[in-house]
């Protein structure tokens, strides 16, 4: 009966405690008002089997129900229909620049650095429903995998397709990867523009200096978060290709990341540098970036209130009218 109904003035329900007192008072009063007459015999009296004395208590029940209904009406029952409309007031354009050099196949993260990155990056993309995201791949050279788009299905599909290949020139061109990401964002009209640059090595290829690329990012107001990927010490990494099978041969290799360069890029552009030494740390880094770069969303809620006390008052009034009519007609001789 009261599903979906809320009461604005719940304190009035305390008045319901008066109902048991009213019942006690009525019982006491009814006994006092009942006259007794003792006679030796009923001979000479005509006995009648009237139903009126048996149902006279209905008058009190009607009044009691009416009182309960009025108390419930005072509690102000109402239903609320809430409609919500959200408006994104500040969008963010993000480009993820991903190192796809052979060293990203190192197995110090599970199953390897590249696959661990793709898994975490996919969750990051899913958590940014209101932003546009693009992908850039780089090794010895760089190119745009996906331009910035709001279609997350396209971005996620492109992310899954990223893998090491021999088409891109070998090496690690951090400057070119950053420059390509800047080029994708420089004409963006978004309020905030962000690059997430990930690498597991040092800048040893390309014809664009990373410092010049970071200056370009500053010029276009692009913040850059840099991530150094790899354990501290030695890692099981590709060292050669088996000529018979074409598969990589692995060996223990010293992990070498130009952390000073990555820190400088982050500081100059107003971003932050992170070091991911395992899968959990990588996940925590992307979670932190997700918290740092928030999209402002304005939410509008519209409330439509419908008062439900009127029907209770009307029903209580009808019960009182019926009670009065019965009291002064059928039950007049018993009152």
Backbone torsions as a table, in degrees:
resi	resn	phi	psi	omega
1	UNK	NA	-41.8	-177.1
2	UNK	-102.5	20.2	179.8
3	UNK	-65.4	128.3	180.0
4	UNK	78.9	5.7	-179.8
5	UNK	-103.3	135.8	174.4
6	UNK	-119.0	154.8	-178.1
7	UNK	-111.2	123.2	-176.1
8	UNK	-75.7	-36.7	-177.6
9	UNK	-118.5	72.7	-175.5
10	UNK	-64.9	-22.1	-176.0
11	UNK	-62.5	-22.6	-179.9
12	UNK	-69.3	-16.7	178.2
13	UNK	-66.1	-17.7	175.7
14	UNK	-61.2	-26.7	179.7
15	UNK	-65.4	-19.1	177.8
16	UNK	-63.0	-19.9	177.6
17	UNK	-65.2	-18.4	178.7
18	UNK	-74.6	-19.2	-177.7
19	UNK	-64.9	-46.0	176.4
20	UNK	-60.5	-35.9	178.0
21	UNK	-65.1	-38.4	178.4
22	UNK	-64.4	-37.8	178.7
23	UNK	-65.2	-43.0	177.9
24	UNK	-62.6	-43.3	179.8
25	UNK	-62.7	-41.4	-179.5
26	UNK	-65.1	-41.6	179.7
27	UNK	-62.7	-43.6	-179.5
28	UNK	-65.3	-46.0	-178.7
29	UNK	-65.0	-38.0	-178.9
30	UNK	-64.0	-37.1	178.7
31	UNK	-67.7	-39.8	-179.1
32	UNK	-67.3	-34.2	-175.9
33	UNK	-86.7	-5.1	179.7
34	UNK	-85.3	114.9	-178.0
35	UNK	-81.2	145.7	178.7
36	UNK	-119.3	138.5	178.1
37	UNK	-134.2	120.7	-179.3
38	UNK	-102.6	122.4	177.2
39	UNK	-132.9	156.6	-175.8
40	UNK	-76.5	-28.0	-177.7
41	UNK	-151.8	148.6	178.5
42	UNK	-96.1	6.2	179.1
43	UNK	-65.8	136.1	-178.0
44	UNK	98.3	-11.9	176.9
45	UNK	-100.8	138.8	177.5
46	UNK	-88.9	120.9	-179.6
47	UNK	-85.7	135.7	175.9
48	UNK	-121.3	151.7	-179.4
49	UNK	-112.4	62.8	-176.9
50	UNK	-79.1	142.7	179.0
51	UNK	-88.4	-12.7	-175.5
52	UNK	-61.7	-44.7	179.9
53	UNK	-63.2	-27.4	-177.2
54	UNK	-75.6	-28.6	-174.9
55	UNK	-107.6	9.1	-178.0
56	UNK	-64.6	-23.0	179.5
57	UNK	-68.1	-13.1	176.4
58	UNK	-60.1	-30.9	179.4
59	UNK	-59.8	-45.2	179.3
60	UNK	-68.0	-37.6	179.5
61	UNK	-64.4	-41.7	176.3
62	UNK	-59.2	-44.1	-179.2
63	UNK	-66.4	-37.4	179.8
64	UNK	-66.0	-44.1	178.8
65	UNK	-64.0	-41.6	178.8
66	UNK	-60.8	-40.4	178.9
67	UNK	-64.2	-42.2	178.7
68	UNK	-63.7	-39.1	178.9
69	UNK	-66.4	-39.2	179.5
70	UNK	-67.1	-38.5	177.2
71	UNK	-64.6	-42.0	177.9
72	UNK	-63.7	-37.2	177.7
73	UNK	-65.5	-38.2	177.5
74	UNK	-63.6	-29.1	178.0
75	UNK	-70.4	-6.1	173.3
76	UNK	62.6	67.3	175.7
77	UNK	-69.9	139.7	179.5
78	UNK	-157.1	154.0	173.0
79	UNK	-107.1	148.7	-178.0
80	UNK	-125.4	124.4	174.9
81	UNK	-105.3	113.4	-176.3
82	UNK	-106.5	123.4	173.9
83	UNK	-115.8	139.9	-174.7
84	UNK	-121.9	138.5	174.6
85	UNK	-132.7	128.3	-179.8
86	UNK	-108.2	146.5	179.7
87	UNK	-134.6	121.0	177.2
88	UNK	-78.0	114.8	-175.5
89	UNK	-96.0	-14.2	179.8
90	UNK	-148.0	107.6	180.0
91	UNK	-93.5	155.5	179.5
92	UNK	-122.4	132.3	172.6
93	UNK	-101.2	127.3	-174.9
94	UNK	-125.8	132.9	171.6
95	UNK	-118.5	128.0	177.9
96	UNK	-101.1	113.5	179.4
97	UNK	-96.3	114.0	-170.8
98	UNK	-114.2	126.7	175.8
99	UNK	-72.9	125.3	179.7
100	UNK	-120.6	27.5	177.9
101	UNK	-70.3	167.3	-175.2
102	UNK	-59.8	-29.9	-178.7
103	UNK	-66.0	-17.2	178.4
104	UNK	-71.1	-6.5	175.4
105	UNK	-89.2	3.4	178.3
106	UNK	-59.5	146.8	-171.8
107	UNK	-101.3	23.7	176.8
108	UNK	-76.2	-16.0	167.6
109	UNK	-112.6	155.8	-174.2
110	UNK	-101.0	134.2	-7.9
111	UNK	-75.1	-26.4	170.0
112	UNK	-156.3	174.7	-174.4
113	UNK	-60.3	-44.0	-175.0
114	UNK	-66.6	-45.4	-179.1
115	UNK	-67.9	-37.5	177.3
116	UNK	-62.5	-41.3	178.3
117	UNK	-63.1	-45.1	-177.8
118	UNK	-61.5	-39.5	179.7
119	UNK	-64.4	-45.2	-178.6
120	UNK	-71.2	-41.3	-179.6
121	UNK	-63.1	-34.7	179.1
122	UNK	-62.9	-41.8	177.7
123	UNK	-66.1	-38.1	177.6
124	UNK	-60.7	-44.4	-179.5
125	UNK	-63.4	-41.5	179.8
126	UNK	-64.3	-28.7	-179.2
127	UNK	-83.2	2.0	-179.9
128	UNK	-118.5	63.6	-174.6
129	UNK	-67.4	-22.2	-175.0
130	UNK	-100.4	4.5	-176.3
131	UNK	-113.3	160.6	173.8
132	UNK	-99.1	140.2	-175.2
133	UNK	-133.8	141.4	175.6
134	UNK	-130.1	163.5	-179.0
135	UNK	-125.8	138.3	174.6
136	UNK	-127.2	132.5	174.2
137	UNK	-104.9	144.1	173.9
138	UNK	-151.9	148.3	170.9
139	UNK	-139.5	-105.0	173.2
140	UNK	-79.4	-16.9	173.7
141	UNK	-141.2	178.6	-175.9
142	UNK	-139.5	156.2	173.6
143	UNK	-157.2	162.6	-179.0
144	UNK	-83.6	121.1	176.2
145	UNK	-80.8	-43.7	178.8
146	UNK	-145.4	123.8	173.7
147	UNK	-64.1	161.7	-179.4
148	UNK	-61.4	130.3	-176.8
149	UNK	-149.4	155.0	176.4
150	UNK	-90.4	-4.8	179.7
151	UNK	-82.9	97.5	-176.3
152	UNK	-67.2	-27.2	179.5
153	UNK	-63.2	-41.0	178.7
154	UNK	-65.3	-44.6	-178.5
155	UNK	-63.3	-44.3	-179.1
156	UNK	-65.7	-38.3	177.9
157	UNK	-65.5	-42.2	177.9
158	UNK	-64.6	-38.7	178.4
159	UNK	-62.7	-43.0	179.0
160	UNK	-62.7	-30.6	-177.4
161	UNK	-79.7	-10.9	-179.2
162	UNK	-68.3	128.8	177.2
163	UNK	-158.2	164.1	177.5
164	UNK	-67.7	137.2	175.0
165	UNK	-147.0	163.7	-177.9
166	UNK	-93.0	3.0	179.9
167	UNK	-71.2	-44.2	177.9
168	UNK	-75.2	139.5	178.5
169	UNK	-60.5	139.8	-178.5
170	UNK	-68.0	161.5	-179.8
171	UNK	116.5	-172.2	179.1
172	UNK	-134.8	101.6	-178.4
173	UNK	-101.3	79.6	-177.3
174	UNK	-61.0	-41.2	-179.0
175	UNK	-61.7	-41.1	-179.5
176	UNK	-72.3	-37.7	176.9
177	UNK	-61.8	-43.1	179.0
178	UNK	-67.4	-42.5	-179.3
179	UNK	-63.2	-40.2	179.0
180	UNK	-64.9	-39.8	178.0
181	UNK	-64.5	-40.9	177.4
182	UNK	-61.9	-42.0	-179.4
183	UNK	-61.4	-33.3	179.2
184	UNK	-72.7	-25.7	-174.1
185	UNK	-103.9	-14.3	-169.8
186	UNK	-61.6	-31.1	-179.0
187	UNK	-96.9	7.1	-178.6
188	UNK	-68.3	141.7	178.0
189	UNK	-97.8	7.7	-178.6
190	UNK	-66.6	152.9	179.1
191	UNK	-66.8	-32.4	-178.7
192	UNK	-133.4	134.8	-179.5
193	UNK	-124.9	130.2	-171.5
194	UNK	-135.1	139.7	171.1
195	UNK	-117.1	134.6	171.1
196	UNK	-111.6	106.6	-175.4
197	UNK	-102.7	121.1	-178.8
198	UNK	-120.3	135.0	177.0
199	UNK	-150.7	159.3	176.9
200	UNK	-122.4	17.8	-176.3
201	UNK	-143.2	-151.5	179.2
202	UNK	-121.3	157.9	-179.8
203	UNK	-73.4	111.0	-177.0
204	UNK	-134.5	9.9	-179.2
205	UNK	-144.8	174.8	175.3
206	UNK	87.9	162.9	-177.8
207	UNK	-111.2	8.4	177.0
208	UNK	-113.7	124.0	178.9
209	UNK	-69.7	133.6	-179.5
210	UNK	-56.8	-33.6	-179.2
211	UNK	-67.9	-37.0	177.0
212	UNK	-68.0	-39.5	178.6
213	UNK	-63.5	-37.9	179.2
214	UNK	-70.1	-32.3	175.5
215	UNK	-66.4	-36.1	175.2
216	UNK	-63.5	-39.5	178.3
217	UNK	-62.3	-41.2	178.2
218	UNK	-63.7	-42.5	-178.2
219	UNK	-60.2	-36.7	-178.4
220	UNK	-96.7	10.3	176.4
221	UNK	66.5	39.4	-177.3
222	UNK	-107.3	121.7	178.0
223	UNK	-84.0	139.9	-177.6
224	UNK	-124.6	123.4	171.5
225	UNK	-99.2	128.5	-179.2
226	UNK	-112.0	142.4	-179.5
227	UNK	-128.7	123.4	172.4
228	UNK	-94.2	121.1	-173.0
229	UNK	-109.0	121.6	178.1
230	UNK	147.3	149.9	-179.4
231	UNK	-71.8	168.0	173.0
232	UNK	-85.9	124.6	179.6
233	UNK	108.2	-132.1	-176.6
234	UNK	-99.0	149.4	177.8
235	UNK	-140.1	147.0	177.8
236	UNK	-75.4	106.7	-171.5
237	UNK	-129.7	160.0	176.7
238	UNK	-64.8	132.7	179.3
239	UNK	-123.9	-17.7	-180.0
240	UNK	-164.9	170.5	177.7
241	UNK	-116.1	127.7	177.5
242	UNK	-66.1	116.9	-176.8
243	UNK	-64.9	-21.6	-178.2
244	UNK	-81.7	-41.8	-175.6
245	UNK	-105.7	-20.2	-176.3
246	UNK	80.1	5.2	179.3
247	UNK	-88.3	156.2	178.1
248	UNK	-71.4	144.6	168.7
249	UNK	-103.8	136.2	-173.6
250	UNK	-107.2	150.5	176.6
251	UNK	-154.1	166.5	-179.6
252	UNK	-76.8	121.4	-176.8
253	UNK	-128.7	142.3	177.2
254	UNK	-67.5	129.3	177.9
255	UNK	-76.2	124.8	-177.5
256	UNK	-128.9	112.3	179.5
257	UNK	-125.6	132.0	179.2
258	UNK	-80.7	78.4	-176.3
259	UNK	-66.7	-34.2	179.9
260	UNK	-62.3	-41.0	178.5
261	UNK	-65.4	-44.9	-179.3
262	UNK	-64.5	-37.7	176.9
263	UNK	-65.3	-41.1	-179.4
264	UNK	-64.4	-43.6	178.7
265	UNK	-59.8	-44.9	-179.1
266	UNK	-64.9	-44.7	-177.6
267	UNK	-65.5	-43.0	-177.4
268	UNK	-63.7	-37.8	-175.2
269	UNK	-92.0	-0.3	179.4
270	UNK	84.8	16.3	179.5
271	UNK	-97.5	-145.3	-176.7
272	UNK	-153.8	145.8	178.9
273	UNK	-101.4	140.8	177.8
274	UNK	-130.2	151.6	174.2
275	UNK	-121.1	121.6	-179.3
276	UNK	-106.8	109.9	-177.3
277	UNK	-101.7	-7.8	177.3
278	UNK	-157.5	175.8	-177.0
279	UNK	-60.7	-43.5	-178.0
280	UNK	-63.8	-42.9	-179.9
281	UNK	-64.4	-38.8	178.9
282	UNK	-62.7	-41.8	179.1
283	UNK	-64.8	-41.1	179.4
284	UNK	-64.1	-35.7	179.9
285	UNK	-64.4	-48.1	180.0
286	UNK	-65.6	-33.1	176.2
287	UNK	-65.4	-39.4	178.8
288	UNK	-67.1	-42.5	177.2
289	UNK	-62.4	-38.6	178.9
290	UNK	-60.5	-36.6	179.3
291	UNK	-76.5	-35.8	-178.4
292	UNK	-67.9	-37.9	-177.2
293	UNK	-103.4	90.8	-178.1
294	UNK	-99.5	138.7	173.6
295	UNK	-91.8	125.0	179.4
296	UNK	-74.1	125.8	179.6
297	UNK	-123.6	125.6	177.9
298	UNK	-98.7	126.5	-176.9
299	UNK	-113.3	129.6	177.7
300	UNK	-111.0	128.8	177.7
301	UNK	-118.1	132.9	179.8
302	UNK	-115.3	126.0	-177.4
303	UNK	-109.2	127.6	176.6
304	UNK	-117.0	105.7	-176.7
305	UNK	-91.9	137.2	174.7
306	UNK	-124.5	114.7	-178.4
307	UNK	-73.8	137.3	-177.9
308	UNK	-116.4	7.2	-175.9
309	UNK	-78.6	-23.2	-173.6
310	UNK	-60.2	-44.8	-179.3
311	UNK	-63.7	-33.5	178.2
312	UNK	-67.8	-42.1	179.2
313	UNK	-65.0	-42.9	179.2
314	UNK	-61.9	-44.5	180.0
315	UNK	-64.4	-40.5	178.2
316	UNK	-63.8	-41.3	178.4
317	UNK	-62.5	-42.0	178.8
318	UNK	-63.8	-40.3	178.7
319	UNK	-63.8	-40.7	179.6
320	UNK	-66.7	-39.3	178.2
321	UNK	-64.5	-44.0	178.2
322	UNK	-61.8	-42.1	-179.7
323	UNK	-61.4	-43.5	179.5
324	UNK	-67.2	-41.6	178.8
325	UNK	-61.4	-45.3	178.9
326	UNK	-65.8	-39.0	-178.3
327	UNK	-61.8	-39.0	-175.1
328	UNK	-101.1	10.8	175.5
329	UNK	-125.9	-86.9	-175.0
330	UNK	-63.6	-40.2	-173.1
331	UNK	-100.9	17.5	-174.6
332	UNK	-62.4	-37.4	-176.9
333	UNK	-76.2	-10.2	-177.6
334	UNK	-103.5	-6.2	-174.8
335	UNK	-95.4	NA	NA
